Amino acid sequence: MSCSTSSDTISIEQSCIELNESCHCTYVDNDSVIDNLNQSEGTAEFRELLAQRPHLFADAAIFVPSHILRKQEEIISAIEQVIALPAYQNQVLSHAPHSAQFIPKTKGVFFGYDFHLSPDGPKLIEINSNAAGALLCSTALTEQKYCKHCVGISTANETKIEADKLFLNMFQDEWQSERGSIPLNRIAIVDKDPLEQYMLPEFLLFKHLFERHGIEAIICAPSELIHQHGKIWHGQKAIDLIYNRLTDFGLENEENAHLYNAYLEEAVVITPNPRNHALYADKRNLEVLTDQSTLIKLGIDEPTRIKLLEGIAHTFTVNSQDADRLWKNRKQLFFKPAKGFGSKAAYRGDKITLRVFDEILHNEYVAQSLIAPSKRFFIKNNELSEFKYDLRMYVYQGKKQMTVARLYQGQTTNFRTIGGGFAPVISVLNSFAEIKGDGD
């Protein structure tokens, strides 16, 4: 089915709204997606893993005005400016684990900046320090189908070849920042129970990417590694760099003590590392970044303050003494664990019960102004379906690498929605009226 959009609109924003609401073309060819992934890995086991994850990729792309994406990059640059300040670092590290006090030379791979789009522009809702999905998306989402109404309005994301080079260079940069010209020979991709992780296909893609470029790669759990003789070992093989996919961000759990010690002794390069999470991804940091008086005390200039205050959802730490006010205003708030990740234990205020609210009050939580996610409509199983979405920018050293969307139904992002999952973002350059004027 083709688009049913009007062609007399003069606004790029309105063009995107119409496309996301009424363009029912299949922009993501999931057969091609699976083919692309299989060509990269090419094993029967890999195909079976993909079959077990039917909601990894969405059935449609998201249209976003190009200037909105540029605005998101400006917000990220403003955040980076603040995070670089010693005064900011001292403030947020005051509640960080001991491991975060150590200052490595690595910058941290795959920061994920997640945005919702509000009527007055993009709003950052959180930062992730080990965001998943970049290699999956760059490998899979390289082919987008356009109907005749949509040709000429947009540019595609980075190609797979460009992204592979970008990601590989990033890991080499991380290694060289710590070890200089010494060759990077072996990487361990580490997560708890990696063979049971939903993102296991991405681990396999990383393994394949590294090995294609002469770097041995091992997928393993922390328990498979030992720390001795000044190195981290997997059996008889010394590990040079750990690509850290653990959600024990400070390496504080007992089962990760050997990694904690090896990290502090510089026996292995770990990226992302505890300091990355403490400076960027602890949800309490958003309170600093959205508080006018704090930003003034930090010496942030007015133009940068405006970008932060307008571009980040207002966030504050939950205090049990404010229980009555929080409960009264809960429908305008979203509650998140301060050290949480993904959508685990995160709640829309209008959905919480008194029992859940009591748990929030007695744990480390932040409350954030509720920024409703945007919507995408498309035909699924011959019916019009409504989806929500957020936008994720993958960032390294403050620079955008790629942008994807996550489509879902329900309170929070998930990979359980039929038709949902990772989706390509199409940057819209021209409105329908501009296309009509140029082409007719």
Secondary structure, DSSP 4 states (H G I P E B T S, - for coil): ------S----HHHHHHHHHHH-----B-HHHHHHHHHHHH--HHHHHHHHT-TTSB-SS-EEEEHHHHHHHHHHHHHHHHHHT-HHHHHHHHTTS-GGGGS--S---S-EEEEEEEETTEEEEEEEESS---HHHHHHHTT-B---TTTTTSEE----HHHHHHHHHHHHHHHHHHHHTTS---EEEEE-SSGGG-TTHHHHHHHHHHHHHTT-EEEEE-GGG-EEETTEEEETTEEESEEEE--S-TT--SGGGHHHHHHHHTTSSEEES-HHHIIIII-TTHHHHHT-HHHHHHTT--HHHHHHHHHHB--EEE--GGGHHHHHHTGGGEEEEETT--TTTT-EEGGG--HHHHHHHHTS-EEEEE--PPEEEEEEETTEEEEEEEEEEEEEETTEEEEEEEEEE-SSS--S-STT-EEEEEEEE-S-HHHHHHHH-
